[in-house]
Amino acid sequence: MTIAIVGSSNIDFAARVAQLPKPGQTVSAKDYMTGPGGKGCNQAIAVARLGQMPVFISKIGNDVLGRSLIDTLNAEGFDTNQLIQSADAQTGTALISIDDAGENIITVAGGANMTMSRADIREKQVFLEHCNYLLVQLECPVVAIACAMKYAREAGATIILDPAPVPDRVVLRDLMELTDIVTPNISECSAMTGIHPDNDETAHAAASKLHEMGARIVVIKMGSRGAFYSDGDQSGRVEPFDVAAIDTVAAGDCFNGGLAVALHDGRPLRDAVRFACATGALATTRYGAADAAPTLDQVLSLMESAD
């Protein structure tokens, strides 16, 4: 029984700036770094560092950046045979600016990610049929992601959808019918439901709409307000952890990785959401995307210190 992730892989180029540039403005960076990124890769490395080596299915280019990603994942202990190499497209990249408050703007060039197809997923069907949790995001073509969801769901897996970026309503409807657990942040939840979940009352109303769309469990990532959860019968909000945030790029992805690991390990929903909050919080205390993912010991230590 394993966790599988189907999603994007990028090489991130991240620049630290005092203030984010306005349209037409050039700003000087204090420094910059490169490293692995993409929502799929971020979630996969987060899961691995929490002690559950996942199956990671992603598409990269046959180029220098792709080889760099393979080296990084090998170093983390992954079986990189599940990566798909494109003969034509380049490995995806993300251009990120991060200001002193930890806020960011991101431009993604999807590259090989955007060539992932049903045929690619069909070749990996056996791995999807043997996972018990599948994490997906929407930085790859929806037809490929939906195909992966169908294979895993037909085999009895629990599907966790990170609805980013939020698709149009027809596509969203179809995806939600295949979803067990949906994990939007505030802006994504607002786009999906028309309700801005900035307190418990509005979060509960938004969760009800998401249940109506098909999700059995709703977890809304509320940033500095923690996370709201609902399974249709019980709901509540987990308070955030008090950390010194410097970079929020991969916080949501690490949250999702933490949620999958905690549920896979049998934690009740509220405890799993708290574990996910701790994972996401720690990711904001260091620079980088996938590189910011914490270890299991670090997450447990933060949870114990807050008790």
ABEGO torsion letter per residue (X at the ends): XBBBBBEBBBBBBBBBBABBBBBGBBBBBABBBBEBBEAAAAAAAAAAAAGBBBBBBBBBBBBAAAAAAAAAAAAAGBBAAABBBBAABBBBBBBBBBBAAGBBBBBBBAEAAAABBAAAAAAAAAAAAABABBBBBAABBAAAAAAAAAAAAAAGBBBBBBBOBBBBAAAAAAAAAABABBBBBAAAAAAAAGBBBABAAAAAAAAAAAAAAGBABBBBBAEAAEBBBBAGABBEBBBBBBBBBABAAAAAAAAAAAAAAAAAAGBBAAAAAAAAAAAAAAAAABBEBAAABBBAAAAAAAAAAAX
